[in-house]
Every structure is written in structure tokens, then in C-alpha cells.
Amino acid sequence: MKYIFLFLILLGLTSPVSAQLIYAVKYQGQADVKVFAVKYESQADLKVFKVKYQSQAKDNEGKWFFVNYESQADKKIFFVDYEGQADLKIFFVKYESQAGWRNSSKKHLLY
């Protein structure tokens, strides 16, 4: 019983953190998520702000840091040419406070 309790505690401490370290791949087959950048904020599932530092990209809030190497990424994305091909539609915002989900049913794509 003692070991089961210890196991559950350790499991809780090692639960995954969903940082938003992103790498844009060259080929669709390499991607975890297919993304389309829309022209208007109202069309987006997620409003994305590109942060300057890796430490600013935390949680699943739409604050993305683009890493230089695939192995550093939490998620690999591929930018598709047509909206209908996308799993997720994003809109890049100018200010960090604007970032966030418009369609929370798609949140699971970035966990």
C-alpha cells in the first residue's frame, strides 16, 4: 500500500507541462499539427503571440517560441496552403495580452 501511494505522488510530480516550444517542419508528414494562418482574428481557433525568450512560452496560452532544432520542440507544426487542410487555424497578434484560445475544443492539439 505504501508503494502505491508513493507511486501516485511521483506520478503527480512528473505530469507533463505543456510549454509551447514550436518547430516548423518542412514536410507535412513530420508534423504533429497542421496549421493555417488566417487573415482575420475572427477566423482563428488560436491567437498566437511569438515571444522573444523560451522562458516566456509556458502553458497552452498561445505564446509560442520557435526553436531552431526539431529535438527542442514540444510540438512540430506544418503550415498548410489551404484552410481546409488545417487541424488548427491561427492568427498572429501584435501584443502578448491578445494571445489565447478562441475555440477551446482544439486545445488538445497542443498538449
MODELLER restraints for C-alpha pairs under 7 A, 6 or more apart:
rsr = mdl.restraints
at = mdl.atoms
rsr.add(forms.Gaussian(group=physical.xy_distance, feature=features.Distance(at['CA:17:A'], at['CA:59:A']), mean=6.86, stdev=0.5))
rsr.add(forms.Gaussian(group=physical.xy_distance, feature=features.Distance(at['CA:18:A'], at['CA:58:A']), mean=6.84, stdev=0.5))
rsr.add(forms.Gaussian(group=physical.xy_distance, feature=features.Distance(at['CA:18:A'], at['CA:59:A']), mean=4.95, stdev=0.5))
rsr.add(forms.Gaussian(group=physical.xy_distance, feature=features.Distance(at['CA:18:A'], at['CA:60:A']), mean=5.97, stdev=0.5))
rsr.add(forms.Gaussian(group=physical.xy_distance, feature=features.Distance(at['CA:18:A'], at['CA:111:A']), mean=5.62, stdev=0.5))
rsr.add(forms.Gaussian(group=physical.xy_distance, feature=features.Distance(at['CA:19:A'], at['CA:57:A']), mean=5.89, stdev=0.5))
rsr.add(forms.Gaussian(group=physical.xy_distance, feature=features.Distance(at['CA:19:A'], at['CA:58:A']), mean=4.34, stdev=0.5))
rsr.add(forms.Gaussian(group=physical.xy_distance, feature=features.Distance(at['CA:19:A'], at['CA:59:A']), mean=4.81, stdev=0.5))
rsr.add(forms.Gaussian(group=physical.xy_distance, feature=features.Distance(at['CA:19:A'], at['CA:60:A']), mean=6.47, stdev=0.5))
rsr.add(forms.Gaussian(group=physical.xy_distance, feature=features.Distance(at['CA:19:A'], at['CA:74:A']), mean=6.79, stdev=0.5))
rsr.add(forms.Gaussian(group=physical.xy_distance, feature=features.Distance(at['CA:20:A'], at['CA:57:A']), mean=5.34, stdev=0.5))
rsr.add(forms.Gaussian(group=physical.xy_distance, feature=features.Distance(at['CA:20:A'], at['CA:58:A']), mean=5.94, stdev=0.5))
rsr.add(forms.Gaussian(group=physical.xy_distance, feature=features.Distance(at['CA:20:A'], at['CA:59:A']), mean=6.68, stdev=0.5))
rsr.add(forms.Gaussian(group=physical.xy_distance, feature=features.Distance(at['CA:20:A'], at['CA:60:A']), mean=6.52, stdev=0.5))
rsr.add(forms.Gaussian(group=physical.xy_distance, feature=features.Distance(at['CA:20:A'], at['CA:63:A']), mean=6.59, stdev=0.5))
rsr.add(forms.Gaussian(group=physical.xy_distance, feature=features.Distance(at['CA:20:A'], at['CA:64:A']), mean=5.11, stdev=0.5))
rsr.add(forms.Gaussian(group=physical.xy_distance, feature=features.Distance(at['CA:20:A'], at['CA:65:A']), mean=6.42, stdev=0.5))
rsr.add(forms.Gaussian(group=physical.xy_distance, feature=features.Distance(at['CA:20:A'], at['CA:74:A']), mean=6.29, stdev=0.5))
rsr.add(forms.Gaussian(group=physical.xy_distance, feature=features.Distance(at['CA:21:A'], at['CA:57:A']), mean=6.70, stdev=0.5))
rsr.add(forms.Gaussian(group=physical.xy_distance, feature=features.Distance(at['CA:21:A'], at['CA:64:A']), mean=6.07, stdev=0.5))
rsr.add(forms.Gaussian(group=physical.xy_distance, feature=features.Distance(at['CA:21:A'], at['CA:65:A']), mean=5.08, stdev=0.5))
rsr.add(forms.Gaussian(group=physical.xy_distance, feature=features.Distance(at['CA:21:A'], at['CA:66:A']), mean=5.98, stdev=0.5))
rsr.add(forms.Gaussian(group=physical.xy_distance, feature=features.Distance(at['CA:21:A'], at['CA:67:A']), mean=6.35, stdev=0.5))
rsr.add(forms.Gaussian(group=physical.xy_distance, feature=features.Distance(at['CA:21:A'], at['CA:73:A']), mean=4.90, stdev=0.5))
rsr.add(forms.Gaussian(group=physical.xy_distance, feature=features.Distance(at['CA:21:A'], at['CA:74:A']), mean=5.10, stdev=0.5))
rsr.add(forms.Gaussian(group=physical.xy_distance, feature=features.Distance(at['CA:21:A'], at['CA:75:A']), mean=6.50, stdev=0.5))
rsr.add(forms.Gaussian(group=physical.xy_distance, feature=features.Distance(at['CA:22:A'], at['CA:64:A']), mean=6.43, stdev=0.5))
rsr.add(forms.Gaussian(group=physical.xy_distance, feature=features.Distance(at['CA:22:A'], at['CA:65:A']), mean=5.91, stdev=0.5))
rsr.add(forms.Gaussian(group=physical.xy_distance, feature=features.Distance(at['CA:22:A'], at['CA:66:A']), mean=4.73, stdev=0.5))
rsr.add(forms.Gaussian(group=physical.xy_distance, feature=features.Distance(at['CA:22:A'], at['CA:67:A']), mean=5.96, stdev=0.5))
rsr.add(forms.Gaussian(group=physical.xy_distance, feature=features.Distance(at['CA:22:A'], at['CA:73:A']), mean=5.16, stdev=0.5))
rsr.add(forms.Gaussian(group=physical.xy_distance, feature=features.Distance(at['CA:22:A'], at['CA:74:A']), mean=6.16, stdev=0.5))
rsr.add(forms.Gaussian(group=physical.xy_distance, feature=features.Distance(at['CA:22:A'], at['CA:75:A']), mean=5.24, stdev=0.5))
rsr.add(forms.Gaussian(group=physical.xy_distance, feature=features.Distance(at['CA:22:A'], at['CA:76:A']), mean=5.86, stdev=0.5))
rsr.add(forms.Gaussian(group=physical.xy_distance, feature=features.Distance(at['CA:23:A'], at['CA:66:A']), mean=5.60, stdev=0.5))
rsr.add(forms.Gaussian(group=physical.xy_distance, feature=features.Distance(at['CA:23:A'], at['CA:67:A']), mean=5.59, stdev=0.5))
rsr.add(forms.Gaussian(group=physical.xy_distance, feature=features.Distance(at['CA:23:A'], at['CA:69:A']), mean=6.93, stdev=0.5))
rsr.add(forms.Gaussian(group=physical.xy_distance, feature=features.Distance(at['CA:23:A'], at['CA:70:A']), mean=5.76, stdev=0.5))
rsr.add(forms.Gaussian(group=physical.xy_distance, feature=features.Distance(at['CA:23:A'], at['CA:73:A']), mean=5.61, stdev=0.5))
rsr.add(forms.Gaussian(group=physical.xy_distance, feature=features.Distance(at['CA:23:A'], at['CA:75:A']), mean=6.54, stdev=0.5))
rsr.add(forms.Gaussian(group=physical.xy_distance, feature=features.Distance(at['CA:23:A'], at['CA:76:A']), mean=4.87, stdev=0.5))
rsr.add(forms.Gaussian(group=physical.xy_distance, feature=features.Distance(at['CA:23:A'], at['CA:77:A']), mean=6.19, stdev=0.5))
rsr.add(forms.Gaussian(group=physical.xy_distance, feature=features.Distance(at['CA:24:A'], at['CA:76:A']), mean=5.81, stdev=0.5))
rsr.add(forms.Gaussian(group=physical.xy_distance, feature=features.Distance(at['CA:24:A'], at['CA:77:A']), mean=4.90, stdev=0.5))
rsr.add(forms.Gaussian(group=physical.xy_distance, feature=features.Distance(at['CA:24:A'], at['CA:78:A']), mean=5.61, stdev=0.5))
rsr.add(forms.Gaussian(group=physical.xy_distance, feature=features.Distance(at['CA:25:A'], at['CA:31:A']), mean=6.39, stdev=0.5))
rsr.add(forms.Gaussian(group=physical.xy_distance, feature=features.Distance(at['CA:25:A'], at['CA:76:A']), mean=6.34, stdev=0.5))
rsr.add(forms.Gaussian(group=physical.xy_distance, feature=features.Distance(at['CA:25:A'], at['CA:77:A']), mean=6.05, stdev=0.5))
rsr.add(forms.Gaussian(group=physical.xy_distance, feature=features.Distance(at['CA:25:A'], at['CA:78:A']), mean=5.53, stdev=0.5))
rsr.add(forms.Gaussian(group=physical.xy_distance, feature=features.Distance(at['CA:26:A'], at['CA:78:A']), mean=6.89, stdev=0.5))
rsr.add(forms.Gaussian(group=physical.xy_distance, feature=features.Distance(at['CA:27:A'], at['CA:78:A']), mean=6.84, stdev=0.5))
rsr.add(forms.Gaussian(group=physical.xy_distance, feature=features.Distance(at['CA:28:A'], at['CA:78:A']), mean=5.64, stdev=0.5))
rsr.add(forms.Gaussian(group=physical.xy_distance, feature=features.Distance(at['CA:31:A'], at['CA:76:A']), mean=4.97, stdev=0.5))
rsr.add(forms.Gaussian(group=physical.xy_distance, feature=features.Distance(at['CA:31:A'], at['CA:77:A']), mean=4.91, stdev=0.5))
rsr.add(forms.Gaussian(group=physical.xy_distance, feature=features.Distance(at['CA:31:A'], at['CA:78:A']), mean=5.57, stdev=0.5))
rsr.add(forms.Gaussian(group=physical.xy_distance, feature=features.Distance(at['CA:32:A'], at['CA:75:A']), mean=6.23, stdev=0.5))
rsr.add(forms.Gaussian(group=physical.xy_distance, feature=features.Distance(at['CA:32:A'], at['CA:76:A']), mean=5.21, stdev=0.5))
rsr.add(forms.Gaussian(group=physical.xy_distance, feature=features.Distance(at['CA:32:A'], at['CA:77:A']), mean=5.88, stdev=0.5))
rsr.add(forms.Gaussian(group=physical.xy_distance, feature=features.Distance(at['CA:33:A'], at['CA:76:A']), mean=6.60, stdev=0.5))
rsr.add(forms.Gaussian(group=physical.xy_distance, feature=features.Distance(at['CA:33:A'], at['CA:77:A']), mean=4.96, stdev=0.5))
rsr.add(forms.Gaussian(group=physical.xy_distance, feature=features.Distance(at['CA:33:A'], at['CA:78:A']), mean=6.56, stdev=0.5))
rsr.add(forms.Gaussian(group=physical.xy_distance, feature=features.Distance(at['CA:33:A'], at['CA:87:A']), mean=6.23, stdev=0.5))
rsr.add(forms.Gaussian(group=physical.xy_distance, feature=features.Distance(at['CA:33:A'], at['CA:109:A']), mean=6.84, stdev=0.5))
rsr.add(forms.Gaussian(group=physical.xy_distance, feature=features.Distance(at['CA:34:A'], at['CA:77:A']), mean=5.72, stdev=0.5))
rsr.add(forms.Gaussian(group=physical.xy_distance, feature=features.Distance(at['CA:34:A'], at['CA:78:A']), mean=4.95, stdev=0.5))
rsr.add(forms.Gaussian(group=physical.xy_distance, feature=features.Distance(at['CA:34:A'], at['CA:79:A']), mean=6.07, stdev=0.5))
rsr.add(forms.Gaussian(group=physical.xy_distance, feature=features.Distance(at['CA:34:A'], at['CA:80:A']), mean=6.36, stdev=0.5))
rsr.add(forms.Gaussian(group=physical.xy_distance, feature=features.Distance(at['CA:34:A'], at['CA:86:A']), mean=4.94, stdev=0.5))
rsr.add(forms.Gaussian(group=physical.xy_distance, feature=features.Distance(at['CA:34:A'], at['CA:87:A']), mean=5.15, stdev=0.5))
rsr.add(forms.Gaussian(group=physical.xy_distance, feature=features.Distance(at['CA:34:A'], at['CA:88:A']), mean=6.42, stdev=0.5))
rsr.add(forms.Gaussian(group=physical.xy_distance, feature=features.Distance(at['CA:35:A'], at['CA:77:A']), mean=6.48, stdev=0.5))
rsr.add(forms.Gaussian(group=physical.xy_distance, feature=features.Distance(at['CA:35:A'], at['CA:78:A']), mean=5.86, stdev=0.5))
rsr.add(forms.Gaussian(group=physical.xy_distance, feature=features.Distance(at['CA:35:A'], at['CA:79:A']), mean=4.85, stdev=0.5))
rsr.add(forms.Gaussian(group=physical.xy_distance, feature=features.Distance(at['CA:35:A'], at['CA:80:A']), mean=5.97, stdev=0.5))
rsr.add(forms.Gaussian(group=physical.xy_distance, feature=features.Distance(at['CA:35:A'], at['CA:86:A']), mean=5.04, stdev=0.5))
rsr.add(forms.Gaussian(group=physical.xy_distance, feature=features.Distance(at['CA:35:A'], at['CA:87:A']), mean=6.05, stdev=0.5))
rsr.add(forms.Gaussian(group=physical.xy_distance, feature=features.Distance(at['CA:35:A'], at['CA:88:A']), mean=4.97, stdev=0.5))
rsr.add(forms.Gaussian(group=physical.xy_distance, feature=features.Distance(at['CA:35:A'], at['CA:89:A']), mean=5.77, stdev=0.5))
rsr.add(forms.Gaussian(group=physical.xy_distance, feature=features.Distance(at['CA:35:A'], at['CA:90:A']), mean=6.97, stdev=0.5))
rsr.add(forms.Gaussian(group=physical.xy_distance, feature=features.Distance(at['CA:36:A'], at['CA:79:A']), mean=5.59, stdev=0.5))
rsr.add(forms.Gaussian(group=physical.xy_distance, feature=features.Distance(at['CA:36:A'], at['CA:80:A']), mean=5.57, stdev=0.5))
rsr.add(forms.Gaussian(group=physical.xy_distance, feature=features.Distance(at['CA:36:A'], at['CA:82:A']), mean=6.90, stdev=0.5))
rsr.add(forms.Gaussian(group=physical.xy_distance, feature=features.Distance(at['CA:36:A'], at['CA:83:A']), mean=5.70, stdev=0.5))
rsr.add(forms.Gaussian(group=physical.xy_distance, feature=features.Distance(at['CA:36:A'], at['CA:86:A']), mean=5.59, stdev=0.5))
rsr.add(forms.Gaussian(group=physical.xy_distance, feature=features.Distance(at['CA:36:A'], at['CA:88:A']), mean=6.48, stdev=0.5))
rsr.add(forms.Gaussian(group=physical.xy_distance, feature=features.Distance(at['CA:36:A'], at['CA:89:A']), mean=4.90, stdev=0.5))
rsr.add(forms.Gaussian(group=physical.xy_distance, feature=features.Distance(at['CA:36:A'], at['CA:90:A']), mean=6.18, stdev=0.5))
rsr.add(forms.Gaussian(group=physical.xy_distance, feature=features.Distance(at['CA:37:A'], at['CA:89:A']), mean=5.89, stdev=0.5))
rsr.add(forms.Gaussian(group=physical.xy_distance, feature=features.Distance(at['CA:37:A'], at['CA:90:A']), mean=4.92, stdev=0.5))
rsr.add(forms.Gaussian(group=physical.xy_distance, feature=features.Distance(at['CA:37:A'], at['CA:91:A']), mean=5.60, stdev=0.5))
rsr.add(forms.Gaussian(group=physical.xy_distance, feature=features.Distance(at['CA:38:A'], at['CA:44:A']), mean=6.40, stdev=0.5))
rsr.add(forms.Gaussian(group=physical.xy_distance, feature=features.Distance(at['CA:38:A'], at['CA:89:A']), mean=6.39, stdev=0.5))
rsr.add(forms.Gaussian(group=physical.xy_distance, feature=features.Distance(at['CA:38:A'], at['CA:90:A']), mean=6.05, stdev=0.5))
rsr.add(forms.Gaussian(group=physical.xy_distance, feature=features.Distance(at['CA:38:A'], at['CA:91:A']), mean=5.59, stdev=0.5))
rsr.add(forms.Gaussian(group=physical.xy_distance, feature=features.Distance(at['CA:39:A'], at['CA:91:A']), mean=7.00, stdev=0.5))
rsr.add(forms.Gaussian(group=physical.xy_distance, feature=features.Distance(at['CA:40:A'], at['CA:91:A']), mean=6.88, stdev=0.5))
rsr.add(forms.Gaussian(group=physical.xy_distance, feature=features.Distance(at['CA:41:A'], at['CA:91:A']), mean=5.66, stdev=0.5))
rsr.add(forms.Gaussian(group=physical.xy_distance, feature=features.Distance(at['CA:44:A'], at['CA:89:A']), mean=4.97, stdev=0.5))
rsr.add(forms.Gaussian(group=physical.xy_distance, feature=features.Distance(at['CA:44:A'], at['CA:90:A']), mean=4.89, stdev=0.5))
rsr.add(forms.Gaussian(group=physical.xy_distance, feature=features.Distance(at['CA:44:A'], at['CA:91:A']), mean=5.66, stdev=0.5))
rsr.add(forms.Gaussian(group=physical.xy_distance, feature=features.Distance(at['CA:44:A'], at['CA:102:A']), mean=6.84, stdev=0.5))
rsr.add(forms.Gaussian(group=physical.xy_distance, feature=features.Distance(at['CA:45:A'], at['CA:88:A']), mean=6.41, stdev=0.5))
rsr.add(forms.Gaussian(group=physical.xy_distance, feature=features.Distance(at['CA:45:A'], at['CA:89:A']), mean=5.20, stdev=0.5))
rsr.add(forms.Gaussian(group=physical.xy_distance, feature=features.Distance(at['CA:45:A'], at['CA:90:A']), mean=5.87, stdev=0.5))
rsr.add(forms.Gaussian(group=physical.xy_distance, feature=features.Distance(at['CA:45:A'], at['CA:101:A']), mean=6.17, stdev=0.5))
rsr.add(forms.Gaussian(group=physical.xy_distance, feature=features.Distance(at['CA:45:A'], at['CA:102:A']), mean=5.06, stdev=0.5))
rsr.add(forms.Gaussian(group=physical.xy_distance, feature=features.Distance(at['CA:45:A'], at['CA:103:A']), mean=4.71, stdev=0.5))
rsr.add(forms.Gaussian(group=physical.xy_distance, feature=features.Distance(at['CA:46:A'], at['CA:62:A']), mean=6.57, stdev=0.5))
rsr.add(forms.Gaussian(group=physical.xy_distance, feature=features.Distance(at['CA:46:A'], at['CA:89:A']), mean=6.53, stdev=0.5))
rsr.add(forms.Gaussian(group=physical.xy_distance, feature=features.Distance(at['CA:46:A'], at['CA:90:A']), mean=4.87, stdev=0.5))
rsr.add(forms.Gaussian(group=physical.xy_distance, feature=features.Distance(at['CA:46:A'], at['CA:91:A']), mean=6.50, stdev=0.5))
rsr.add(forms.Gaussian(group=physical.xy_distance, feature=features.Distance(at['CA:46:A'], at['CA:100:A']), mean=5.89, stdev=0.5))
rsr.add(forms.Gaussian(group=physical.xy_distance, feature=features.Distance(at['CA:46:A'], at['CA:101:A']), mean=4.51, stdev=0.5))
rsr.add(forms.Gaussian(group=physical.xy_distance, feature=features.Distance(at['CA:46:A'], at['CA:102:A']), mean=5.57, stdev=0.5))
rsr.add(forms.Gaussian(group=physical.xy_distance, feature=features.Distance(at['CA:46:A'], at['CA:103:A']), mean=6.78, stdev=0.5))
rsr.add(forms.Gaussian(group=physical.xy_distance, feature=features.Distance(at['CA:47:A'], at['CA:62:A']), mean=6.09, stdev=0.5))
rsr.add(forms.Gaussian(group=physical.xy_distance, feature=features.Distance(at['CA:47:A'], at['CA:90:A']), mean=5.68, stdev=0.5))
rsr.add(forms.Gaussian(group=physical.xy_distance, feature=features.Distance(at['CA:47:A'], at['CA:91:A']), mean=4.88, stdev=0.5))
rsr.add(forms.Gaussian(group=physical.xy_distance, feature=features.Distance(at['CA:47:A'], at['CA:92:A']), mean=5.91, stdev=0.5))
rsr.add(forms.Gaussian(group=physical.xy_distance, feature=features.Distance(at['CA:47:A'], at['CA:93:A']), mean=6.28, stdev=0.5))
rsr.add(forms.Gaussian(group=physical.xy_distance, feature=features.Distance(at['CA:47:A'], at['CA:99:A']), mean=4.86, stdev=0.5))
rsr.add(forms.Gaussian(group=physical.xy_distance, feature=features.Distance(at['CA:47:A'], at['CA:100:A']), mean=5.19, stdev=0.5))
rsr.add(forms.Gaussian(group=physical.xy_distance, feature=features.Distance(at['CA:47:A'], at['CA:101:A']), mean=6.18, stdev=0.5))
rsr.add(forms.Gaussian(group=physical.xy_distance, feature=features.Distance(at['CA:48:A'], at['CA:62:A']), mean=4.62, stdev=0.5))
rsr.add(forms.Gaussian(group=physical.xy_distance, feature=features.Distance(at['CA:48:A'], at['CA:63:A']), mean=5.84, stdev=0.5))
rsr.add(forms.Gaussian(group=physical.xy_distance, feature=features.Distance(at['CA:48:A'], at['CA:64:A']), mean=6.72, stdev=0.5))
rsr.add(forms.Gaussian(group=physical.xy_distance, feature=features.Distance(at['CA:48:A'], at['CA:90:A']), mean=6.52, stdev=0.5))
rsr.add(forms.Gaussian(group=physical.xy_distance, feature=features.Distance(at['CA:48:A'], at['CA:91:A']), mean=5.92, stdev=0.5))
rsr.add(forms.Gaussian(group=physical.xy_distance, feature=features.Distance(at['CA:48:A'], at['CA:92:A']), mean=4.79, stdev=0.5))
rsr.add(forms.Gaussian(group=physical.xy_distance, feature=features.Distance(at['CA:48:A'], at['CA:93:A']), mean=5.88, stdev=0.5))
rsr.add(forms.Gaussian(group=physical.xy_distance, feature=features.Distance(at['CA:48:A'], at['CA:99:A']), mean=5.18, stdev=0.5))
rsr.add(forms.Gaussian(group=physical.xy_distance, feature=features.Distance(at['CA:48:A'], at['CA:100:A']), mean=6.77, stdev=0.5))
rsr.add(forms.Gaussian(group=physical.xy_distance, feature=features.Distance(at['CA:49:A'], at['CA:62:A']), mean=6.23, stdev=0.5))
rsr.add(forms.Gaussian(group=physical.xy_distance, feature=features.Distance(at['CA:49:A'], at['CA:63:A']), mean=4.98, stdev=0.5))
rsr.add(forms.Gaussian(group=physical.xy_distance, feature=features.Distance(at['CA:49:A'], at['CA:64:A']), mean=6.17, stdev=0.5))
rsr.add(forms.Gaussian(group=physical.xy_distance, feature=features.Distance(at['CA:49:A'], at['CA:92:A']), mean=5.83, stdev=0.5))
rsr.add(forms.Gaussian(group=physical.xy_distance, feature=features.Distance(at['CA:49:A'], at['CA:93:A']), mean=5.42, stdev=0.5))
rsr.add(forms.Gaussian(group=physical.xy_distance, feature=features.Distance(at['CA:49:A'], at['CA:94:A']), mean=6.77, stdev=0.5))
rsr.add(forms.Gaussian(group=physical.xy_distance, feature=features.Distance(at['CA:49:A'], at['CA:95:A']), mean=6.69, stdev=0.5))
rsr.add(forms.Gaussian(group=physical.xy_distance, feature=features.Distance(at['CA:49:A'], at['CA:96:A']), mean=5.58, stdev=0.5))
rsr.add(forms.Gaussian(group=physical.xy_distance, feature=features.Distance(at['CA:49:A'], at['CA:99:A']), mean=5.59, stdev=0.5))
rsr.add(forms.Gaussian(group=physical.xy_distance, feature=features.Distance(at['CA:50:A'], at['CA:63:A']), mean=5.95, stdev=0.5))
rsr.add(forms.Gaussian(group=physical.xy_distance, feature=features.Distance(at['CA:50:A'], at['CA:64:A']), mean=4.99, stdev=0.5))
rsr.add(forms.Gaussian(group=physical.xy_distance, feature=features.Distance(at['CA:50:A'], at['CA:65:A']), mean=5.85, stdev=0.5))
rsr.add(forms.Gaussian(group=physical.xy_distance, feature=features.Distance(at['CA:51:A'], at['CA:57:A']), mean=6.69, stdev=0.5))
rsr.add(forms.Gaussian(group=physical.xy_distance, feature=features.Distance(at['CA:51:A'], at['CA:63:A']), mean=6.18, stdev=0.5))
rsr.add(forms.Gaussian(group=physical.xy_distance, feature=features.Distance(at['CA:51:A'], at['CA:64:A']), mean=5.93, stdev=0.5))
rsr.add(forms.Gaussian(group=physical.xy_distance, feature=features.Distance(at['CA:51:A'], at['CA:65:A']), mean=5.50, stdev=0.5))
rsr.add(forms.Gaussian(group=physical.xy_distance, feature=features.Distance(at['CA:52:A'], at['CA:65:A']), mean=6.94, stdev=0.5))
rsr.add(forms.Gaussian(group=physical.xy_distance, feature=features.Distance(at['CA:53:A'], at['CA:65:A']), mean=6.83, stdev=0.5))
rsr.add(forms.Gaussian(group=physical.xy_distance, feature=features.Distance(at['CA:54:A'], at['CA:65:A']), mean=5.70, stdev=0.5))
rsr.add(forms.Gaussian(group=physical.xy_distance, feature=features.Distance(at['CA:57:A'], at['CA:63:A']), mean=5.22, stdev=0.5))
rsr.add(forms.Gaussian(group=physical.xy_distance, feature=features.Distance(at['CA:57:A'], at['CA:64:A']), mean=5.48, stdev=0.5))
rsr.add(forms.Gaussian(group=physical.xy_distance, feature=features.Distance(at['CA:57:A'], at['CA:65:A']), mean=5.83, stdev=0.5))
rsr.add(forms.Gaussian(group=physical.xy_distance, feature=features.Distance(at['CA:60:A'], at['CA:110:A']), mean=6.97, stdev=0.5))
rsr.add(forms.Gaussian(group=physical.xy_distance, feature=features.Distance(at['CA:61:A'], at['CA:99:A']), mean=6.64, stdev=0.5))
rsr.add(forms.Gaussian(group=physical.xy_distance, feature=features.Distance(at['CA:61:A'], at['CA:100:A']), mean=5.05, stdev=0.5))
rsr.add(forms.Gaussian(group=physical.xy_distance, feature=features.Distance(at['CA:61:A'], at['CA:101:A']), mean=6.93, stdev=0.5))
rsr.add(forms.Gaussian(group=physical.xy_distance, feature=features.Distance(at['CA:62:A'], at['CA:99:A']), mean=5.26, stdev=0.5))
rsr.add(forms.Gaussian(group=physical.xy_distance, feature=features.Distance(at['CA:62:A'], at['CA:100:A']), mean=4.97, stdev=0.5))
rsr.add(forms.Gaussian(group=physical.xy_distance, feature=features.Distance(at['CA:62:A'], at['CA:101:A']), mean=6.95, stdev=0.5))
rsr.add(forms.Gaussian(group=physical.xy_distance, feature=features.Distance(at['CA:63:A'], at['CA:99:A']), mean=6.50, stdev=0.5))
rsr.add(forms.Gaussian(group=physical.xy_distance, feature=features.Distance(at['CA:67:A'], at['CA:73:A']), mean=6.40, stdev=0.5))
rsr.add(forms.Gaussian(group=physical.xy_distance, feature=features.Distance(at['CA:75:A'], at['CA:110:A']), mean=6.86, stdev=0.5))
rsr.add(forms.Gaussian(group=physical.xy_distance, feature=features.Distance(at['CA:80:A'], at['CA:86:A']), mean=6.42, stdev=0.5))
rsr.add(forms.Gaussian(group=physical.xy_distance, feature=features.Distance(at['CA:93:A'], at['CA:99:A']), mean=6.70, stdev=0.5))
